């Protein structure tokens, strides 16, 4: 890993530049709730790669490793029935700070200034972490668990919010001006067994059709509550009348969201963040599709929707399968409408996955690298590993780098894969957190980030030179959350005293 690829700015350079400029920003139909007893001791899968090299792997205690969030030099990994917190100050030697048991799934996570939020999408006997699954998957508590992670070695459960049909995933929407964060809860009515009112107030019904918005006062997270349930124009997908959203990507500066809602991909206006409104939507690209994830280009002019065909338990990486792809749609961020309901293009990894039809291989969780003037996406692809895709021209996406698994199990591979400050961090489903180093130049010009919730894009990065305002804001946030030297980067530091950082 070379420091030059995070902009030619070491931490010392960032601090100095800040002073100068001061005078002048989950899956579809899975039910992998049964543990895989051998997972923690299984060998790390073999690999094939181009310009991505695996440099470290942690081991987790749970059955399935799911989502990731980052704050400074700490990574938070959701695990079925657990939370793993990892020190990534030295990405080549990540250190597990805590393995916190907390029963439930999927345990997708986001983090904000000492608070962590976790999605639970399986009915539980109670909100606390020592819960159990309800008998026969009957109605029970589902929703969001809230933790104080100010001491990452000792997480503390400080609150819970029940939400209708649980929380398959959630998206964090920061609102510091009002002393709160909002969580957009994506859920759907996938099983009649779960229908019905519970003692905690959540009530899943067949005609679900909405998201829940949870408000969390940052000074009093125990007072978190549902403040709205915006109904969206959704088509049934899983069963007659069963509809809802799977994942939502927000762009806070542009006040819009890309909602992947099973049978529909929607653009939402979030000018009032507590009450998002659908402004445009499209259907499925083919009859096996499942809209799974949504994100935007750095300027908000392209929406990227992922299709998790087969719910992630089938192989869409054979020959020229139309299934399991990323789809790129042009968007007008002013009107918050699709420019066209026809995709500019689609993309799938240009390799067949090991395992034939039984491989689990589709697009899954991803984020867009913060590079002004470019649009490059880092995506998990289950048994297909991690792929890095340049969609600066949305009509002609190209793979720049990849890390591919070989001889991986059916349920293995990468669930989430996100770019964060010069590295790709992936959750290997049956192993743990993997750190991938970029050995090429694909991430050249990326702006350092002080934290990352992958479904939350905050600042538009237009084409052209990075503005002094963008760099200064990034520098201040970085210094506020990441302190201290980084000795493992010896030989790759930027020379502040008039020297060159290299190419």
Buried (B, 14 or more C-beta within 10 A) or exposed (E): BBBBBBBBBBBEBBBBBBEEBEEEBBBBBBBBBEBBEEBBEBEBBEBEBBBBBBBBBBBBBBBBBBBBBBBBBBBBBBBBBBBBBBBBBBBEEBEBBBBBEBBBBBBBBBBBEBBBBBBBBBBBBBBEBEBEBBEEBBBBBBBBBBBBBEEBEEBEBBBBBBBBBBBBBBBBBBBEEEEBBBBBBBBBBBBEBBBBEBEBBBBBBBEBBBBBBBBBBBEEBEEBEBEBBBEBEBEBBBEEEBBBBBBBBBBBBBBBBBBBBBBBBBBBBBEEBBEBEBBBBBEBBEEBBBBBBBBBBBBBBBBBBBBBBBBBBBBBBBEEBBBBBBBBBBBBBEEBBBBEEEBBBBBBBEBBBBBEEBBBBBBBBBBBBBBBBBBBBBBBBBBBBBBBBBBBEBEEBEBBBBBBBEEBBBBBBBBBBBBBBBBBBBBBBBBBBBBBBBBEBBBBBBBBBBBBBBBBBBBBBBEEEBEEEBBBBBBBBBBEBBEEEBEEBEEBBBEBEEEEBEE
